[in-house]
Amino acid sequence: QVQLVEAGGGLVQAGGSLRLSCAASVDTGTYYHMAWFRQPPGKEREFVSAISGSGLSTYYADNKADRFTISRDNAKNTMYLQMDSLKSEDTAIYYCTADPAWTTTITNPRYWGQGTQVTVSS
């Protein structure tokens, strides 16, 4: 069982930055790929970005790579999402996830955190 705890959400003005973090309860670097999903208000949950267990491979949805950067520090069992040039449409609950398989990491991860709210004011 993997427990994931997100932190770093909050209220920020459009154009600002936030860095989300996700602390895992186990050594995820050896066995788990990780990802960020988000759920905007009134919309379905959507994939944002994923990173392989080693941290060497990353994948982003749509044009997220222009403003978002995913990373991880396996020594700390922690994953990050640096979000720059935030827009009002980035307002959502952001979820940290983990899964042992890459394909399900980006589609239907096994483990989910509780989420952290990000609100971008225009």
VMD Tcl script that builds the backbone (N, CA, C; Angstrom):
set m [mol new atoms 366]
animate dup $m
set s [atomselect $m all]
$s set {name element resname resid chain x y z} {
  {N N GLN 1 A 0.839 -1.184 0.000}
  {CA C GLN 1 A 0.000 0.000 0.000}
  {C C GLN 1 A 0.886 1.250 0.000}
  {N N VAL 2 A 0.574 2.168 -0.899}
  {CA C VAL 2 A 1.323 3.420 -1.003}
  {C C VAL 2 A 0.420 4.558 -0.568}
  {N N GLN 3 A 0.900 5.335 0.372}
  {CA C GLN 3 A 0.167 6.526 0.789}
  {C C GLN 3 A 0.865 7.755 0.229}
  {N N LEU 4 A 0.068 8.662 -0.307}
  {CA C LEU 4 A 0.593 9.854 -0.972}
  {C C LEU 4 A -0.036 11.088 -0.339}
  {N N VAL 5 A 0.791 12.073 -0.040}
  {CA C VAL 5 A 0.305 13.300 0.582}
  {C C VAL 5 A 0.810 14.501 -0.205}
  {N N GLU 6 A -0.133 15.254 -0.746}
  {CA C GLU 6 A 0.209 16.446 -1.512}
  {C C GLU 6 A 0.313 17.674 -0.612}
  {N N ALA 7 A 1.087 18.631 -1.071}
  {CA C ALA 7 A 1.215 19.909 -0.369}
  {C C ALA 7 A 1.594 20.973 -1.385}
  {N N GLY 8 A 1.392 22.231 -1.011}
  {CA C GLY 8 A 1.845 23.328 -1.852}
  {C C GLY 8 A 0.758 24.063 -2.609}
  {N N GLY 9 A -0.476 23.584 -2.505}
  {CA C GLY 9 A -1.557 24.276 -3.184}
  {C C GLY 9 A -1.877 25.592 -2.490}
  {N N GLY 10 A -2.728 26.380 -3.132}
  {CA C GLY 10 A -3.116 27.645 -2.534}
  {C C GLY 10 A -3.704 28.589 -3.558}
  {N N LEU 11 A -3.797 29.845 -3.156}
  {CA C LEU 11 A -4.344 30.888 -4.017}
  {C C LEU 11 A -3.198 31.707 -4.601}
  {N N VAL 12 A -3.223 31.889 -5.904}
  {CA C VAL 12 A -2.172 32.650 -6.575}
  {C C VAL 12 A -2.805 33.478 -7.685}
  {N N GLN 13 A -2.201 34.600 -7.979}
  {CA C GLN 13 A -2.695 35.435 -9.066}
  {C C GLN 13 A -2.253 34.886 -10.412}
  {N N ALA 14 A -3.026 35.178 -11.423}
  {CA C ALA 14 A -2.664 34.759 -12.777}
  {C C ALA 14 A -1.271 35.285 -13.121}
  {N N GLY 15 A -0.481 34.427 -13.731}
  {CA C GLY 15 A 0.892 34.761 -14.052}
  {C C GLY 15 A 1.887 34.347 -12.994}
  {N N GLY 16 A 1.393 33.949 -11.846}
  {CA C GLY 16 A 2.252 33.536 -10.754}
  {C C GLY 16 A 2.674 32.088 -10.854}
  {N N SER 17 A 3.371 31.619 -9.814}
  {CA C SER 17 A 3.912 30.260 -9.786}
  {C C SER 17 A 3.564 29.557 -8.482}
  {N N LEU 18 A 3.521 28.250 -8.569}
  {CA C LEU 18 A 3.365 27.400 -7.390}
  {C C LEU 18 A 4.172 26.142 -7.620}
  {N N ARG 19 A 4.649 25.565 -6.538}
  {CA C ARG 19 A 5.299 24.251 -6.631}
  {C C ARG 19 A 4.571 23.292 -5.710}
  {N N LEU 20 A 3.999 22.287 -6.310}
  {CA C LEU 20 A 3.342 21.238 -5.552}
  {C C LEU 20 A 4.348 20.143 -5.212}
  {N N SER 21 A 4.137 19.513 -4.077}
  {CA C SER 21 A 4.965 18.374 -3.715}
  {C C SER 21 A 4.066 17.207 -3.325}
  {N N CYS 22 A 4.626 16.032 -3.425}
  {CA C CYS 22 A 3.903 14.809 -3.079}
  {C C CYS 22 A 4.864 13.887 -2.362}
  {N N ALA 23 A 4.586 13.634 -1.103}
  {CA C ALA 23 A 5.415 12.753 -0.304}
  {C C ALA 23 A 4.805 11.358 -0.264}
  {N N ALA 24 A 5.625 10.364 -0.551}
  {CA C ALA 24 A 5.154 8.981 -0.553}
  {C C ALA 24 A 5.606 8.257 0.701}
  {N N SER 25 A 4.824 7.275 1.098}
  {CA C SER 25 A 5.106 6.551 2.335}
  {C C SER 25 A 6.108 5.422 2.128}
  {N N VAL 26 A 6.413 5.114 0.860}
  {CA C VAL 26 A 7.340 4.016 0.578}
  {C C VAL 26 A 8.388 4.494 -0.419}
  {N N ASP 27 A 9.359 3.637 -0.685}
  {CA C ASP 27 A 10.404 3.928 -1.657}
  {C C ASP 27 A 9.815 3.778 -3.058}
  {N N THR 28 A 9.261 4.870 -3.574}
  {CA C THR 28 A 8.592 4.799 -4.873}
  {C C THR 28 A 9.581 4.778 -6.026}
  {N N GLY 29 A 10.791 5.196 -5.802}
  {CA C GLY 29 A 11.741 5.276 -6.902}
  {C C GLY 29 A 12.053 3.931 -7.515}
  {N N THR 30 A 12.043 2.890 -6.704}
  {CA C THR 30 A 12.391 1.574 -7.216}
  {C C THR 30 A 11.231 0.938 -7.983}
  {N N TYR 31 A 10.024 1.135 -7.526}
  {CA C TYR 31 A 8.911 0.365 -8.054}
  {C C TYR 31 A 7.786 1.158 -8.714}
  {N N TYR 32 A 7.758 2.471 -8.534}
  {CA C TYR 32 A 6.578 3.191 -8.961}
  {C C TYR 32 A 6.874 4.382 -9.861}
  {N N HIS 33 A 6.112 4.445 -10.944}
  {CA C HIS 33 A 6.047 5.665 -11.707}
  {C C HIS 33 A 5.034 6.564 -11.001}
  {N N MET 34 A 5.142 7.864 -11.233}
  {CA C MET 34 A 4.241 8.777 -10.552}
  {C C MET 34 A 3.699 9.816 -11.523}
  {N N ALA 35 A 2.576 10.398 -11.140}
  {CA C ALA 35 A 1.942 11.357 -12.048}
  {C C ALA 35 A 1.108 12.366 -11.265}
  {N N TRP 36 A 0.774 13.432 -11.953}
  {CA C TRP 36 A -0.172 14.418 -11.445}
  {C C TRP 36 A -1.406 14.419 -12.339}
  {N N PHE 37 A -2.541 14.411 -11.693}
  {CA C PHE 37 A -3.824 14.616 -12.354}
  {C C PHE 37 A -4.466 15.845 -11.729}
  {N N ARG 38 A -5.470 16.380 -12.373}
  {CA C ARG 38 A -6.200 17.497 -11.779}
  {C C ARG 38 A -7.678 17.421 -12.147}
  {N N GLN 39 A -8.495 18.033 -11.308}
  {CA C GLN 39 A -9.923 18.084 -11.575}
  {C C GLN 39 A -10.407 19.522 -11.423}
  {N N PRO 40 A -10.652 20.201 -12.544}
  {CA C PRO 40 A -11.186 21.558 -12.476}
  {C C PRO 40 A -12.623 21.530 -11.961}
  {N N PRO 41 A -13.108 22.605 -11.419}
  {CA C PRO 41 A -14.482 22.629 -10.900}
  {C C PRO 41 A -15.497 22.324 -11.982}
  {N N GLY 42 A -16.371 21.357 -11.698}
  {CA C GLY 42 A -17.420 20.995 -12.631}
  {C C GLY 42 A -16.974 20.171 -13.817}
  {N N LYS 43 A -15.711 19.747 -13.810}
  {CA C LYS 43 A -15.203 18.979 -14.945}
  {C C LYS 43 A -14.643 17.642 -14.473}
  {N N GLU 44 A -14.340 16.795 -15.446}
  {CA C GLU 44 A -13.778 15.497 -15.111}
  {C C GLU 44 A -12.289 15.615 -14.777}
  {N N ARG 45 A -11.814 14.626 -14.077}
  {CA C ARG 45 A -10.405 14.567 -13.747}
  {C C ARG 45 A -9.583 14.375 -15.025}
  {N N GLU 46 A -8.431 15.026 -15.108}
  {CA C GLU 46 A -7.604 14.925 -16.303}
  {C C GLU 46 A -6.136 14.744 -15.956}
  {N N PHE 47 A -5.437 14.088 -16.854}
  {CA C PHE 47 A -4.014 13.846 -16.692}
  {C C PHE 47 A -3.232 15.131 -16.938}
  {N N VAL 48 A -2.188 15.351 -16.133}
  {CA C VAL 48 A -1.339 16.529 -16.292}
  {C C VAL 48 A 0.069 16.146 -16.745}
  {N N SER 49 A 0.720 15.294 -15.954}
  {CA C SER 49 A 2.102 14.950 -16.255}
  {C C SER 49 A 2.502 13.696 -15.503}
  {N N ALA 50 A 3.485 12.973 -16.038}
  {CA C ALA 50 A 3.981 11.760 -15.394}
  {C C ALA 50 A 5.493 11.713 -15.452}
  {N N ILE 51 A 6.064 10.945 -14.517}
  {CA C ILE 51 A 7.510 10.786 -14.470}
  {C C ILE 51 A 7.815 9.342 -14.125}
  {N N SER 52 A 8.824 8.798 -14.783}
  {CA C SER 52 A 9.173 7.401 -14.552}
  {C C SER 52 A 9.822 7.226 -13.182}
  {N N GLY 53 A 9.914 5.979 -12.758}
  {CA C GLY 53 A 10.482 5.675 -11.453}
  {C C GLY 53 A 11.898 6.217 -11.289}
  {N N SER 54 A 12.670 6.134 -12.349}
  {CA C SER 54 A 14.050 6.632 -12.303}
  {C C SER 54 A 14.120 8.149 -12.385}
  {N N GLY 55 A 13.054 8.756 -12.885}
  {CA C GLY 55 A 13.056 10.203 -13.103}
  {C C GLY 55 A 13.612 10.612 -14.449}
  {N N LEU 56 A 14.039 9.641 -15.245}
  {CA C LEU 56 A 14.685 9.966 -16.518}
  {C C LEU 56 A 13.693 10.258 -17.640}
  {N N SER 57 A 12.464 9.766 -17.487}
  {CA C SER 57 A 11.458 9.988 -18.526}
  {C C SER 57 A 10.295 10.778 -17.955}
  {N N THR 58 A 9.840 11.744 -18.732}
  {CA C THR 58 A 8.679 12.531 -18.335}
  {C C THR 58 A 7.706 12.628 -19.503}
  {N N TYR 59 A 6.477 12.898 -19.175}
  {CA C TYR 59 A 5.431 12.985 -20.193}
  {C C TYR 59 A 4.422 14.016 -19.735}
  {N N TYR 60 A 3.996 14.864 -20.676}
  {CA C TYR 60 A 3.058 15.916 -20.352}
  {C C TYR 60 A 1.835 15.851 -21.263}
  {N N ALA 61 A 0.723 16.264 -20.750}
  {CA C ALA 61 A -0.497 16.365 -21.546}
  {C C ALA 61 A -0.486 17.675 -22.317}
  {N N ASP 62 A -0.985 17.622 -23.539}
  {CA C ASP 62 A -1.165 18.814 -24.368}
  {C C ASP 62 A 0.060 19.709 -24.344}
  {N N ASN 63 A -0.105 20.957 -23.965}
  {CA C ASN 63 A 0.992 21.922 -23.937}
  {C C ASN 63 A 1.452 22.230 -22.525}
  {N N LYS 64 A 1.234 21.308 -21.628}
  {CA C LYS 64 A 1.575 21.561 -20.237}
  {C C LYS 64 A 3.085 21.755 -20.058}
  {N N ALA 65 A 3.906 21.155 -20.906}
  {CA C ALA 65 A 5.355 21.251 -20.764}
  {C C ALA 65 A 5.836 22.694 -20.923}
  {N N ASP 66 A 5.013 23.535 -21.535}
  {CA C ASP 66 A 5.404 24.931 -21.712}
  {C C ASP 66 A 5.471 25.654 -20.379}
  {N N ARG 67 A 4.626 25.250 -19.439}
  {CA C ARG 67 A 4.527 25.986 -18.181}
  {C C ARG 67 A 4.752 25.122 -16.947}
  {N N PHE 68 A 4.630 23.804 -17.099}
  {CA C PHE 68 A 4.752 22.890 -15.962}
  {C C PHE 68 A 6.018 22.062 -16.080}
  {N N THR 69 A 6.621 21.759 -14.921}
  {CA C THR 69 A 7.792 20.885 -14.886}
  {C C THR 69 A 7.636 19.869 -13.778}
  {N N ILE 70 A 7.663 18.602 -14.162}
  {CA C ILE 70 A 7.566 17.531 -13.173}
  {C C ILE 70 A 8.963 17.043 -12.832}
  {N N SER 71 A 9.149 16.670 -11.585}
  {CA C SER 71 A 10.444 16.148 -11.149}
  {C C SER 71 A 10.234 15.276 -9.921}
  {N N ARG 72 A 11.269 14.576 -9.533}
  {CA C ARG 72 A 11.177 13.761 -8.328}
  {C C ARG 72 A 12.543 13.644 -7.681}
  {N N ASP 73 A 12.523 13.451 -6.380}
  {CA C ASP 73 A 13.738 13.226 -5.602}
  {C C ASP 73 A 13.533 11.900 -4.884}
  {N N ASN 74 A 14.086 10.855 -5.455}
  {CA C ASN 74 A 13.850 9.524 -4.890}
  {C C ASN 74 A 14.497 9.341 -3.520}
  {N N ALA 75 A 15.499 10.113 -3.225}
  {CA C ALA 75 A 16.110 10.025 -1.893}
  {C C ALA 75 A 15.138 10.506 -0.822}
  {N N LYS 76 A 14.200 11.357 -1.233}
  {CA C LYS 76 A 13.203 11.885 -0.297}
  {C C LYS 76 A 11.825 11.292 -0.533}
  {N N ASN 77 A 11.724 10.371 -1.506}
  {CA C ASN 77 A 10.417 9.790 -1.856}
  {C C ASN 77 A 9.396 10.879 -2.133}
  {N N THR 78 A 9.801 11.881 -2.869}
  {CA C THR 78 A 8.954 13.041 -3.115}
  {C C THR 78 A 8.961 13.410 -4.589}
  {N N MET 79 A 7.782 13.767 -5.072}
  {CA C MET 79 A 7.612 14.236 -6.439}
  {C C MET 79 A 7.158 15.688 -6.393}
  {N N TYR 80 A 7.478 16.420 -7.446}
  {CA C TYR 80 A 7.145 17.830 -7.492}
  {C C TYR 80 A 6.454 18.183 -8.819}
  {N N LEU 81 A 5.708 19.280 -8.773}
  {CA C LEU 81 A 5.183 19.872 -9.999}
  {C C LEU 81 A 5.359 21.384 -9.884}
  {N N GLN 82 A 6.297 21.903 -10.665}
  {CA C GLN 82 A 6.513 23.341 -10.727}
  {C C GLN 82 A 5.572 23.909 -11.779}
  {N N MET 83 A 4.737 24.845 -11.370}
  {CA C MET 83 A 3.765 25.441 -12.287}
  {C C MET 83 A 4.039 26.938 -12.400}
  {N N ASP 84 A 4.334 27.372 -13.595}
  {CA C ASP 84 A 4.643 28.779 -13.860}
  {C C ASP 84 A 3.604 29.381 -14.792}
  {N N SER 85 A 3.571 30.707 -14.821}
  {CA C SER 85 A 2.633 31.432 -15.702}
  {C C SER 85 A 1.217 30.876 -15.567}
  {N N LEU 86 A 0.786 30.739 -14.343}
  {CA C LEU 86 A -0.512 30.115 -14.089}
  {C C LEU 86 A -1.650 30.941 -14.661}
  {N N LYS 87 A -2.668 30.218 -15.117}
  {CA C LYS 87 A -3.848 30.819 -15.708}
  {C C LYS 87 A -5.079 30.421 -14.888}
  {N N SER 88 A -6.151 31.171 -15.050}
  {CA C SER 88 A -7.361 30.858 -14.291}
  {C C SER 88 A -7.856 29.444 -14.595}
  {N N GLU 89 A -7.632 28.977 -15.815}
  {CA C GLU 89 A -8.089 27.624 -16.170}
  {C C GLU 89 A -7.253 26.520 -15.520}
  {N N ASP 90 A -6.172 26.895 -14.827}
  {CA C ASP 90 A -5.405 25.915 -14.074}
  {C C ASP 90 A -6.016 25.653 -12.702}
  {N N THR 91 A -7.036 26.409 -12.346}
  {CA C THR 91 A -7.722 26.201 -11.079}
  {C C THR 91 A -8.309 24.799 -11.045}
  {N N ALA 92 A -7.933 24.038 -10.014}
  {CA C ALA 92 A -8.359 22.647 -9.927}
  {C C ALA 92 A -7.857 22.049 -8.618}
  {N N ILE 93 A -8.347 20.858 -8.327}
  {CA C ILE 93 A -7.739 20.040 -7.279}
  {C C ILE 93 A -6.680 19.193 -7.978}
  {N N TYR 94 A -5.480 19.228 -7.480}
  {CA C TYR 94 A -4.367 18.482 -8.071}
  {C C TYR 94 A -4.081 17.244 -7.231}
  {N N TYR 95 A -4.016 16.115 -7.918}
  {CA C TYR 95 A -3.821 14.831 -7.265}
  {C C TYR 95 A -2.487 14.222 -7.642}
  {N N CYS 96 A -1.824 13.667 -6.669}
  {CA C CYS 96 A -0.604 12.895 -6.873}
  {C C CYS 96 A -0.982 11.423 -7.003}
  {N N THR 97 A -0.342 10.725 -7.911}
  {CA C THR 97 A -0.657 9.316 -8.110}
  {C C THR 97 A 0.622 8.494 -8.259}
  {N N ALA 98 A 0.466 7.186 -8.088}
  {CA C ALA 98 A 1.585 6.271 -8.268}
  {C C ALA 98 A 1.080 4.937 -8.796}
  {N N ASP 99 A 1.909 4.311 -9.617}
  {CA C ASP 99 A 1.526 3.018 -10.200}
  {C C ASP 99 A 2.792 2.310 -10.665}
  {N N PRO 100 A 2.822 0.984 -10.569}
  {CA C PRO 100 A 4.014 0.256 -11.004}
  {C C PRO 100 A 4.160 0.130 -12.517}
  {N N ALA 101 A 3.083 0.361 -13.264}
  {CA C ALA 101 A 3.132 0.227 -14.721}
  {C C ALA 101 A 2.981 1.586 -15.389}
  {N N TRP 102 A 3.771 1.847 -16.433}
  {CA C TRP 102 A 3.741 3.156 -17.076}
  {C C TRP 102 A 2.406 3.440 -17.755}
  {N N THR 103 A 1.852 2.449 -18.432}
  {CA C THR 103 A 0.616 2.707 -19.169}
  {C C THR 103 A -0.525 3.102 -18.244}
  {N N THR 104 A -0.614 2.454 -17.112}
  {CA C THR 104 A -1.689 2.807 -16.179}
  {C C THR 104 A -1.334 4.048 -15.366}
  {N N THR 105 A -0.065 4.369 -15.279}
  {CA C THR 105 A 0.333 5.609 -14.605}
  {C C THR 105 A -0.331 6.808 -15.260}
  {N N ILE 106 A -0.432 6.800 -16.584}
  {CA C ILE 106 A -0.977 7.959 -17.286}
  {C C ILE 106 A -2.453 7.803 -17.632}
  {N N THR 107 A -3.039 6.682 -17.270}
  {CA C THR 107 A -4.460 6.491 -17.592}
  {C C THR 107 A -5.313 6.231 -16.358}
  {N N ASN 108 A -4.899 5.289 -15.517}
  {CA C ASN 108 A -5.721 4.909 -14.373}
  {C C ASN 108 A -4.828 4.415 -13.245}
  {N N PRO 109 A -4.125 5.322 -12.593}
  {CA C PRO 109 A -3.169 4.910 -11.561}
  {C C PRO 109 A -3.840 4.200 -10.389}
  {N N ARG 110 A -3.059 3.359 -9.743}
  {CA C ARG 110 A -3.592 2.561 -8.647}
  {C C ARG 110 A -3.727 3.376 -7.364}
  {N N TYR 111 A -2.735 4.208 -7.078}
  {CA C TYR 111 A -2.725 4.921 -5.805}
  {C C TYR 111 A -2.912 6.426 -6.020}
  {N N TRP 112 A -3.729 7.020 -5.159}
  {CA C TRP 112 A -4.055 8.438 -5.261}
  {C C TRP 112 A -3.894 9.122 -3.915}
  {N N GLY 113 A -3.437 10.363 -3.956}
  {CA C GLY 113 A -3.453 11.182 -2.769}
  {C C GLY 113 A -4.823 11.819 -2.599}
  {N N GLN 114 A -4.957 12.617 -1.551}
  {CA C GLN 114 A -6.237 13.263 -1.259}
  {C C GLN 114 A -6.454 14.522 -2.088}
  {N N GLY 115 A -5.408 15.054 -2.647}
  {CA C GLY 115 A -5.528 16.230 -3.492}
  {C C GLY 115 A -5.204 17.519 -2.752}
  {N N THR 116 A -4.772 18.510 -3.523}
  {CA C THR 116 A -4.511 19.840 -2.978}
  {C C THR 116 A -5.132 20.868 -3.923}
  {N N GLN 117 A -5.784 21.858 -3.343}
  {CA C GLN 117 A -6.512 22.842 -4.145}
  {C C GLN 117 A -5.567 23.924 -4.648}
  {N N VAL 118 A -5.651 24.191 -5.928}
  {CA C VAL 118 A -4.940 25.311 -6.550}
  {C C VAL 118 A -5.988 26.248 -7.131}
  {N N THR 119 A -5.937 27.493 -6.709}
  {CA C THR 119 A -6.871 28.495 -7.216}
  {C C THR 119 A -6.085 29.654 -7.805}
  {N N VAL 120 A -6.359 29.940 -9.068}
  {CA C VAL 120 A -5.668 31.030 -9.759}
  {C C VAL 120 A -6.678 32.140 -10.012}
  {N N SER 121 A -6.410 33.297 -9.437}
  {CA C SER 121 A -7.326 34.420 -9.606}
  {C C SER 121 A -6.889 35.290 -10.778}
  {N N SER 122 A -7.859 35.728 -11.531}
  {CA C SER 122 A -7.543 36.542 -12.720}
  {C C SER 122 A -7.627 38.026 -12.414}
}
mol reanalyze $m
mol bondsrecalc $m
mol representation Tube
mol addrep $m
